């Protein structure tokens, strides 16, 4: 996951937390961030791969990408605050 093409301004490390923890952590960070901020959500909860994009769509923020590290069962989800 270190070969990312995204350069996050902020990182939310929610590895080890279960649903809805990672999403709630991300929502908190988004609420305190300015438009244009790129946030990286690091998660080990596979549900985040669907929960986060659904929330972003409803909230109007942009999903930049999801990087999988299946060997580690972790994902990096990149979001841009709008």
C-alpha positions in Angstrom: 0.0 0.0 0.0 3.0 2.3 0.1 3.0 2.8 -3.7 0.0 5.1 -3.6 -0.5 7.8 -6.3 -2.5 9.9 -3.8 -0.8 12.4 -1.4 -3.1 12.7 1.6 -3.3 15.8 3.7 -4.6 13.8 6.6 -4.6 10.1 7.6 -7.2 8.4 9.7 -5.8 5.1 11.1 -8.9 3.0 11.9 -7.2 -0.4 11.6 -8.5 -2.8 14.2 -11.8 -1.0 14.5 -15.0 -2.7 13.4 -18.1 -1.3 11.7 -19.2 1.5 12.1 -15.9 2.7 13.7 -13.9 3.4 10.6 -16.7 5.3 8.9 -17.5 7.3 12.0 -13.8 8.2 12.3 -13.7 9.3 8.7 -16.9 11.4 9.1 -15.4 13.2 12.1 -12.3 14.1 10.1 -14.3 15.2 7.1 -16.4 17.5 9.2 -13.3 19.3 10.5 -11.5 19.5 7.1 -11.6 22.2 4.5 -12.8 21.6 0.9 -10.0 20.1 -1.2 -8.5 18.2 1.7 -7.4 14.6 0.8 -8.0 12.1 3.5 -6.6 8.6 3.7 -8.6 6.1 5.7 -6.6 3.1 6.7 -8.9 0.2 7.7 -8.9 -3.5 8.3 -12.7 -3.7 8.2 -13.7 -5.0 4.8 -17.2 -3.4 5.1 -15.5 0.0 4.7 -15.0 -0.8 1.0 -18.8 -0.5 0.5 -19.8 1.7 3.5 -17.5 4.6 2.8 -18.3 5.0 -0.9 -22.1 4.9 -0.1 -21.7 7.6 2.5 -19.5 9.7 0.2 -22.1 9.5 -2.5 -24.8 10.7 0.0 -22.7 13.4 1.5 -21.3 14.7 -1.8 -17.6 14.1 -1.2 -15.3 12.4 -3.7 -13.9 8.9 -3.6 -10.5 9.0 -5.2 -9.6 5.4 -4.9 -9.3 2.2 -2.8 -6.1 0.4 -2.5 -6.2 -3.3 -1.4 -3.5 -5.1 0.5 -5.3 -8.5 0.6 -2.2 -10.1 2.2 -2.6 -7.9 5.2 -6.4 -7.7 5.0 -6.1 -3.9 5.0 -7.4 -1.2 2.7 -6.5 2.5 2.2 -9.4 4.6 1.0 -8.7 8.0 -0.4 -11.3 10.8 -0.1 -11.4 14.4 -1.2 -13.6 16.8 0.8 -15.8 18.9 -1.3 
